[in-house]
């Protein structure tokens, strides 16, 4: 068996073991859970009846509108929304997981007010939660920390301190918890920066400048043997920062079009999703033809298939260029691009996060045949799954980028897919749900629908159930044979 494949699998196993099965099934603490869109253990439903009441299922109409994903801490679901003509009202809700009962809600006033429309973010950042607090960021530049009973502990107006967010489509990055920090990414057309706050007090620990690059993505964390990296992916660059002081550990400008999908850490690798269409996935949703699929391509009932194990153009396990180790503070010259970066989208890629040996480069592979739209990539074993803007899934080998297959879903996907027990589930923009078995062959396991007329923005997976966020609603879908009763948190 290929030694590189065994090494990749070893990294993945080590990464998953950090959390433990029981904790993973009770907690979905941030955007894409712990940043990898995995629910480890348990059994999520793959298909269900569209009609009829099932024990453990519920549906809630929310005040206002929101594009954030729900987060869960044991038996409480947290979600945000905005309301008002100028998005002047900010809402944070806490619901009982078992029955959807409202535990508490809080309303705050927005600092930066922007006219509400479907072309700007609308309650887009996903909150993040730990054992003591829930942290809610809004595109108004306001950040709030509350305890699990809904008591406000501290608040910050980021835009009052450092200036308003700039750009035509608003702000969407979710906060990240690293060690004792709450990290905020502000990447827009104005002066950009990464800000680390003390979780307990909300006071600055450090702030570092960032290029003025579009970034609706959210930061991710890599942790191994107590050594952490904060990973930032914004249009035209990928950066690793030291959580202690914000110093740049390494950076790359080898990926373009990476403004929307967030980094996916798996073992000692990070997957960077990038669009192959110009605009990097950051513009208005358009019905463009996906790369590698002709306009006469089959519909969802007939998958688009490439030859088995086809090696994508520009994909290589050892890209050309010098290699070397780098020191904290600034990227080494060996990892700077060998030529000025092009604005042409490059497609997605994979980077190494560990220390490099003499014969390794930071970039493992990149491919202009692998496009990532609004959803972030997810990895299962040695296979990584990307969804482009119009709903075509590409399965590529994590180790070398070789395309295994492409499959057209019934429509667009804005929510990031979720992996569970060797399967990947895709939630469509207008309610379709498709589960595929992970592997080098296409195998559909289940197909269902969510009864909604609104956009599906995000999903949490906890207690063997899906918590689905639509623009104005929150829905729980569960298998009653696998759920357990719970009581509200104290």
C-alpha positions as CSV (number, residue, x, y, z in Angstrom):
1,X,0.0,0.0,0.0
2,X,1.2,3.5,-0.8
3,X,3.3,4.9,2.1
4,X,1.9,8.4,1.6
5,X,-1.7,7.1,1.8
6,X,-0.8,5.3,5.1
7,X,0.7,8.6,6.4
8,X,-2.4,10.6,5.5
9,X,-4.7,8.0,7.2
10,X,-2.5,8.2,10.3
11,X,-2.8,12.0,10.4
12,X,-6.6,11.8,10.1
13,X,-6.9,9.2,12.8
14,X,-4.7,11.3,15.2
15,X,-6.8,14.4,14.5
16,X,-10.2,12.7,15.1
17,X,-9.0,11.2,18.4
18,X,-8.6,14.7,19.9
19,X,-12.3,14.9,20.6
20,X,-13.7,11.6,21.5
21,X,-17.0,10.1,20.4
22,X,-19.3,11.0,23.3
23,X,-18.3,14.6,23.2
24,X,-18.6,14.8,19.5
25,X,-22.2,13.6,19.5
26,X,-23.3,16.1,22.2
27,X,-21.6,19.3,21.0
28,X,-21.4,21.3,17.7
29,X,-19.6,24.3,19.0
30,X,-19.0,26.5,15.9
31,X,-19.1,26.9,12.2
32,X,-18.9,23.4,10.7
33,X,-18.7,21.9,14.2
34,X,-15.1,21.9,15.1
35,X,-14.2,23.2,11.7
36,X,-14.2,19.9,9.8
37,X,-17.9,19.2,9.3
38,X,-17.7,15.8,11.0
39,X,-20.0,14.2,13.5
40,X,-18.0,11.2,14.8
41,X,-19.9,8.3,16.2
42,X,-23.7,8.1,16.4
43,X,-26.0,7.6,13.5
44,X,-27.5,10.5,11.5
45,X,-30.7,9.9,9.5
46,X,-30.0,9.7,5.7
47,X,-33.6,9.7,4.5
48,X,-37.0,10.4,6.1
49,X,-40.6,11.0,5.3
50,X,-41.3,14.6,4.2
51,X,-44.7,14.7,5.8
52,X,-46.0,13.6,9.2
53,X,-44.9,14.4,12.8
54,X,-42.0,12.3,14.2
55,X,-41.1,12.3,17.9
56,X,-38.1,14.4,18.5
57,X,-38.6,16.6,15.4
58,X,-39.6,20.2,15.6
59,X,-39.8,23.4,13.5
60,X,-39.4,27.0,14.7
61,X,-40.2,30.3,13.0
62,X,-37.4,32.7,14.0
63,X,-37.7,36.4,14.5
64,X,-35.9,38.3,11.7
65,X,-33.7,36.7,9.1
66,X,-30.3,34.9,9.3
67,X,-27.7,33.1,7.3
68,X,-25.6,31.8,10.2
69,X,-25.5,28.1,11.2
70,X,-26.8,26.8,14.5
71,X,-24.4,25.7,17.2
72,X,-25.1,23.3,20.0
73,X,-23.7,22.9,23.5
74,X,-25.1,19.6,25.0
75,X,-28.8,20.2,25.2
76,X,-29.0,23.9,24.0
77,X,-29.2,25.2,20.4
78,X,-27.9,28.7,19.8
79,X,-28.7,30.7,16.6
80,X,-28.6,34.4,15.5
81,X,-30.6,36.7,13.2
82,X,-31.1,40.3,12.3
83,X,-34.2,42.5,11.7
84,X,-35.1,46.0,10.8
85,X,-34.9,48.0,7.6
86,X,-31.3,48.9,8.3
87,X,-30.5,45.6,10.1
88,X,-30.5,47.6,13.3
89,X,-31.7,44.8,15.5
90,X,-29.4,41.9,16.4
91,X,-30.9,38.7,17.9
92,X,-29.4,35.7,19.7
93,X,-31.7,32.8,20.7
94,X,-31.3,29.7,22.9
95,X,-33.6,26.7,22.3
96,X,-34.0,23.4,24.1
97,X,-32.6,20.7,21.8
98,X,-35.2,18.0,22.8
99,X,-38.4,20.0,22.0
100,X,-37.4,23.3,20.5
101,X,-38.7,25.3,23.5
102,X,-37.3,28.8,23.7
103,X,-35.0,29.1,26.8
104,X,-34.1,32.8,26.3
105,X,-33.5,35.5,23.6
106,X,-31.5,38.7,23.6
107,X,-31.7,41.7,21.4
108,X,-28.9,44.2,20.8
109,X,-28.5,47.4,18.7
110,X,-26.3,47.4,15.6
111,X,-23.3,49.8,15.4
112,X,-22.8,49.7,11.6
113,X,-26.2,49.9,9.9
114,X,-26.7,48.8,6.3
115,X,-30.0,48.7,4.4
116,X,-31.3,45.1,4.4
117,X,-31.4,43.4,1.0
118,X,-30.7,40.0,-0.5
119,X,-27.3,41.2,-1.9
120,X,-25.7,41.8,1.5
121,X,-25.0,39.5,4.4
122,X,-27.9,39.1,6.8
123,X,-26.9,37.7,10.2
124,X,-24.2,35.6,8.4
125,X,-21.5,35.0,11.1
126,X,-22.0,31.8,13.0
127,X,-21.7,32.0,16.8
128,X,-19.2,29.9,18.7
129,X,-19.7,28.3,22.1
130,X,-17.6,26.8,24.9
131,X,-18.4,25.4,28.3
132,X,-18.9,28.8,29.8
133,X,-20.0,31.2,27.1
134,X,-21.5,31.8,23.7
135,X,-19.8,34.4,21.5
136,X,-22.0,36.0,18.8
137,X,-20.5,38.2,16.0
138,X,-22.7,40.2,13.6
139,X,-21.9,42.0,10.3
140,X,-22.6,45.3,12.1
141,X,-19.2,44.8,13.7
142,X,-20.6,44.0,17.1
143,X,-19.4,41.0,19.2
144,X,-21.2,39.8,22.4
145,X,-20.2,37.2,25.0
146,X,-22.9,35.7,27.1
147,X,-23.1,32.9,29.6
148,X,-25.4,29.9,29.1
149,X,-28.1,31.6,31.0
150,X,-28.1,34.6,28.7
151,X,-26.3,37.1,30.9
152,X,-24.1,39.5,29.0
153,X,-20.5,39.2,30.1
154,X,-18.8,41.6,27.7
155,X,-19.3,43.3,24.3
156,X,-17.1,44.9,21.7
157,X,-17.9,47.2,18.8
158,X,-15.1,46.2,16.3
159,X,-16.1,48.8,13.8
160,X,-16.2,51.6,16.4
161,X,-12.7,50.7,17.4
162,X,-11.2,50.1,13.9
163,X,-13.5,51.5,11.2
164,X,-16.5,50.2,9.3
165,X,-16.5,47.1,7.2
166,X,-16.1,47.8,3.5
167,X,-17.4,45.9,0.5
168,X,-20.5,45.4,-1.6
169,X,-21.8,42.2,0.1
170,X,-21.1,42.7,3.8
171,X,-19.3,40.6,6.4
172,X,-19.7,36.9,7.1
173,X,-16.6,35.5,8.9
174,X,-17.4,33.5,12.1
175,X,-15.3,33.8,15.3
176,X,-12.8,31.1,16.2
177,X,-11.8,29.9,19.7
178,X,-8.1,29.0,20.1
179,X,-6.6,28.3,23.5
180,X,-7.9,31.2,25.7
181,X,-8.6,33.5,22.6
182,X,-11.6,34.5,20.6
183,X,-10.2,35.3,17.1
184,X,-11.9,37.6,14.6
185,X,-11.0,37.8,10.9
186,X,-11.7,41.1,9.2
187,X,-10.7,40.8,5.5
188,X,-12.5,43.3,3.2
189,X,-11.7,46.1,0.8
190,X,-10.7,48.4,3.7
191,X,-7.8,48.1,6.1
192,X,-7.9,44.5,7.1
193,X,-6.6,42.6,10.2
194,X,-6.8,39.6,12.4
195,X,-7.8,40.4,16.0
196,X,-7.4,38.1,19.1
197,X,-9.4,38.9,22.2
198,X,-9.2,37.4,25.7
199,X,-12.2,35.1,26.0
200,X,-13.0,36.1,29.6
201,X,-12.7,39.9,29.3
202,X,-12.9,40.7,25.6
203,X,-9.8,42.8,25.8
204,X,-7.2,42.8,23.0
205,X,-4.4,40.3,23.2
206,X,-3.0,41.1,19.8
207,X,-4.0,42.6,16.4
208,X,-2.0,42.1,13.2
209,X,-2.5,43.6,9.7
210,X,-3.8,41.5,6.9
211,X,-3.9,42.3,3.1
212,X,-7.1,44.0,1.9
213,X,-8.4,40.8,0.3
214,X,-12.0,39.7,0.2
215,X,-12.7,37.0,2.8
216,X,-16.1,35.7,3.7
217,X,-14.4,32.6,4.8
218,X,-13.8,31.8,8.5
219,X,-10.5,31.0,10.2
220,X,-9.6,27.5,11.3
221,X,-7.2,26.0,13.8
222,X,-4.6,23.3,13.6
223,X,-3.3,21.9,16.9
224,X,-0.7,19.2,17.4
225,X,1.2,18.4,20.5
226,X,0.2,21.7,22.0
227,X,1.5,23.7,19.0
228,X,-1.3,25.6,17.3
229,X,-1.7,27.5,14.0
230,X,-4.5,29.9,13.0
231,X,-5.2,29.4,9.3
232,X,-6.6,32.3,7.2
233,X,-7.8,31.8,3.6
234,X,-8.8,35.0,1.8
235,X,-8.8,35.9,-1.9
236,X,-5.2,35.3,-3.1
237,X,-3.5,34.1,0.0
238,X,-3.3,31.4,2.7
239,X,-1.6,32.3,5.9
240,X,-0.7,30.6,9.2
241,X,-0.4,32.7,12.3
242,X,1.0,32.0,15.7
243,X,-1.8,32.2,18.3
244,X,0.6,33.5,20.9
245,X,1.3,36.8,19.1
246,X,-0.2,36.8,15.6
247,X,3.2,36.4,13.9
248,X,3.1,34.8,10.4
249,X,4.5,31.3,10.5
250,X,4.1,30.7,6.8
251,X,2.1,32.0,3.8
252,X,1.4,31.2,0.2
253,X,-0.1,33.0,-2.8
254,X,-0.3,29.9,-4.9
255,X,-4.1,29.6,-4.6
256,X,-6.5,32.2,-6.2
257,X,-10.3,32.4,-6.0
258,X,-10.4,31.4,-2.3
259,X,-12.6,34.1,-0.9
260,X,-15.6,32.0,0.3
261,X,-14.9,28.4,1.4
262,X,-13.2,28.1,4.8
263,X,-10.0,26.0,5.4
264,X,-10.6,22.4,6.3
265,X,-7.9,20.9,8.6
266,X,-7.4,17.1,8.5
267,X,-4.4,15.6,10.3
268,X,-1.3,17.6,9.2
269,X,-2.9,18.9,6.1
270,X,-5.3,21.8,5.3
271,X,-7.6,21.8,2.3
272,X,-8.3,25.2,0.7
273,X,-11.4,25.4,-1.5
274,X,-11.3,27.8,-4.3
275,X,-13.6,28.6,-7.2
276,X,-12.4,28.2,-10.8
277,X,-14.8,30.9,-12.0
278,X,-13.6,34.5,-11.8
279,X,-14.7,36.2,-8.7
280,X,-13.6,33.5,-6.4
281,X,-17.1,32.4,-5.4
282,X,-17.7,35.8,-3.8
283,X,-20.1,37.4,-6.2
284,X,-23.8,37.0,-7.0
285,X,-25.0,33.4,-7.6
286,X,-25.0,32.7,-11.3
287,X,-25.9,29.7,-13.4
288,X,-22.5,29.1,-14.9
289,X,-21.5,25.8,-16.4
290,X,-19.3,23.9,-13.9
291,X,-15.7,23.2,-15.1
292,X,-15.3,19.9,-16.8
293,X,-19.0,19.6,-17.5
294,X,-20.4,20.6,-20.9
295,X,-23.7,22.3,-21.2
296,X,-25.2,19.0,-22.4
297,X,-24.0,17.2,-19.3
298,X,-26.4,14.7,-17.7
299,X,-28.9,15.9,-15.1
300,X,-28.9,14.8,-11.4
301,X,-30.3,11.4,-12.3
302,X,-27.2,10.6,-14.4
303,X,-23.9,11.5,-12.8
304,X,-21.0,13.2,-14.6
305,X,-18.2,10.7,-14.5
306,X,-14.5,11.2,-15.2
307,X,-12.2,8.3,-15.9
308,X,-11.3,6.4,-12.7
309,X,-8.3,8.0,-10.9
310,X,-7.8,10.7,-13.5
311,X,-4.9,13.0,-12.5
312,X,-6.1,16.6,-12.7
313,X,-4.1,19.2,-14.6
314,X,-1.5,21.0,-12.4
315,X,-2.0,18.4,-9.6
316,X,1.2,17.0,-8.2
317,X,2.4,15.6,-4.9
318,X,5.6,17.5,-5.2
319,X,5.1,20.9,-7.0
320,X,8.3,22.4,-8.6
321,X,10.2,25.0,-6.5
322,X,12.7,25.0,-3.6
323,X,11.8,23.8,-0.2
324,X,12.9,24.6,3.3
325,X,11.8,25.2,6.9
326,X,10.6,28.6,8.0
327,X,10.9,30.5,11.3
328,X,8.1,32.4,13.1
329,X,7.5,36.0,12.3
330,X,7.6,36.0,8.5
331,X,7.3,33.5,5.7
332,X,10.6,32.1,4.4
333,X,11.8,33.1,1.0
334,X,11.7,29.5,-0.1
335,X,7.9,29.5,0.3
336,X,7.2,32.7,-1.6
337,X,5.8,32.3,-5.1
338,X,8.5,31.9,-7.7
339,X,6.6,34.3,-10.0
340,X,4.1,37.1,-9.2
341,X,0.7,35.6,-8.4
342,X,-1.9,35.6,-11.2
343,X,-5.5,36.8,-10.7
344,X,-6.7,33.8,-12.7
345,X,-8.5,31.3,-10.4
346,X,-6.3,28.3,-9.8
347,X,-8.9,25.9,-8.3
348,X,-8.6,24.2,-4.9
349,X,-5.5,22.8,-3.2
350,X,-3.9,21.1,-0.2
351,X,-1.0,22.4,2.0
352,X,1.2,20.7,4.6
353,X,1.0,22.1,8.1
354,X,3.8,20.2,9.8
355,X,7.6,21.1,9.6
356,X,8.9,20.4,6.2
357,X,11.7,18.0,5.3
358,X,14.4,18.9,2.8
359,X,12.5,17.4,-0.1
360,X,9.1,18.8,0.6
361,X,7.2,21.9,-0.4
362,X,4.3,23.5,1.6
363,X,1.9,22.9,-1.3
364,X,0.9,19.3,-1.8
365,X,-1.2,19.8,-4.9
366,X,-3.6,22.3,-6.6
367,X,-5.9,21.7,-9.5
368,X,-7.9,23.9,-11.8
369,X,-10.3,20.9,-12.2
370,X,-11.4,21.1,-8.6
371,X,-13.8,24.0,-7.9
372,X,-15.3,25.0,-4.5
373,X,-18.2,27.4,-4.5
374,X,-20.1,28.5,-1.4
375,X,-19.8,25.3,0.7
376,X,-16.5,24.4,2.3
377,X,-14.8,21.1,1.5
378,X,-15.1,18.0,3.7
379,X,-12.7,15.0,4.0
380,X,-13.4,11.4,4.7
381,X,-10.4,9.1,4.7
382,X,-8.3,9.8,1.7
383,X,-11.1,11.5,-0.2
384,X,-12.0,15.1,-0.2
385,X,-15.3,16.5,-1.5
386,X,-15.9,19.8,-3.1
387,X,-19.2,21.4,-4.4
388,X,-19.0,24.0,-7.1
389,X,-21.4,26.9,-7.6
390,X,-24.1,25.0,-9.5
391,X,-24.1,21.8,-7.4
392,X,-21.6,19.5,-9.0
393,X,-19.7,17.4,-6.4
394,X,-16.0,16.5,-7.2
395,X,-14.4,13.7,-5.3
396,X,-10.6,14.0,-5.3
397,X,-7.9,12.0,-3.6
398,X,-6.6,13.9,-0.6
399,X,-3.0,12.7,-1.0
400,X,-2.5,13.8,-4.7
401,X,-5.6,15.5,-6.0
402,X,-6.5,12.7,-8.5
403,X,-10.2,13.2,-9.4
404,X,-12.2,10.0,-8.7
405,X,-15.6,11.2,-10.0
406,X,-18.0,14.1,-10.4
407,X,-21.7,14.0,-9.7
408,X,-24.4,16.5,-10.4
409,X,-26.8,17.2,-7.4
410,X,-30.4,18.3,-8.0
411,X,-29.4,22.0,-7.5
412,X,-27.1,24.5,-5.7
413,X,-25.6,23.9,-2.3
414,X,-24.8,26.8,0.0
415,X,-24.5,24.8,3.3
416,X,-21.3,22.9,3.9
417,X,-21.7,19.1,3.6
418,X,-21.4,17.0,6.7
419,X,-19.6,13.6,7.1
420,X,-20.7,10.8,9.4
421,X,-19.8,7.1,9.5
422,X,-18.2,7.1,6.1
423,X,-20.9,9.0,4.4
424,X,-21.3,12.6,3.2
425,X,-24.6,14.4,3.3
426,X,-25.4,17.5,1.1
427,X,-28.2,20.0,1.9
428,X,-29.4,21.8,-1.2
429,X,-30.2,25.5,-1.3
430,X,-34.0,24.8,-1.5
431,X,-34.3,21.7,0.6
432,X,-33.1,18.6,-1.2
433,X,-30.9,16.3,0.9
434,X,-28.6,13.7,-0.7
435,X,-26.3,11.3,1.1
436,X,-23.4,9.6,-0.7
437,X,-21.1,6.8,0.5
438,X,-17.5,8.0,0.6
439,X,-15.1,6.3,-1.7
440,X,-13.8,6.1,-5.3
441,X,-17.1,5.0,-6.7
442,X,-20.4,7.0,-6.7
443,X,-23.0,5.3,-4.4
444,X,-26.1,7.2,-3.4
445,X,-27.4,6.0,0.0
446,X,-30.4,8.2,0.5
447,X,-32.4,11.2,-0.8
448,X,-34.9,13.3,1.0
449,X,-36.4,16.8,1.2
450,X,-36.8,19.4,3.8
451,X,-40.2,21.1,3.7
452,X,-39.2,24.7,3.2
453,X,-39.6,27.5,0.7
454,X,-36.6,29.3,2.1
455,X,-32.8,29.0,1.5
456,X,-31.0,26.4,3.6
457,X,-27.9,28.1,4.9
458,X,-26.3,25.8,7.5
459,X,-26.6,22.6,9.4
460,X,-25.5,21.2,12.8
461,X,-25.2,17.5,13.5
462,X,-25.7,16.4,17.1
463,X,-27.6,13.8,19.2
464,X,-28.1,11.7,16.0
465,X,-30.1,14.5,14.4
466,X,-29.8,17.4,12.0
467,X,-30.5,21.0,13.1
468,X,-31.2,22.8,9.8
469,X,-31.1,26.6,9.5
470,X,-33.2,28.4,6.9
471,X,-33.5,32.1,6.5
472,X,-36.4,32.4,8.9
473,X,-36.5,29.0,10.5
474,X,-34.8,26.3,12.5
475,X,-35.7,22.6,12.0
476,X,-34.7,19.4,13.8
477,X,-34.8,16.1,11.9
478,X,-34.0,13.0,13.9
479,X,-34.4,9.3,14.0
480,X,-36.5,8.7,17.1
481,X,-34.9,5.3,17.7
482,X,-31.5,7.0,18.1
483,X,-32.4,10.1,20.1
484,X,-32.4,10.4,23.8
485,X,-34.3,12.8,26.1
486,X,-32.5,15.7,27.7
487,X,-33.1,18.5,30.1
488,X,-32.4,22.2,29.7
489,X,-29.0,23.4,30.9
490,X,-28.8,25.2,34.2
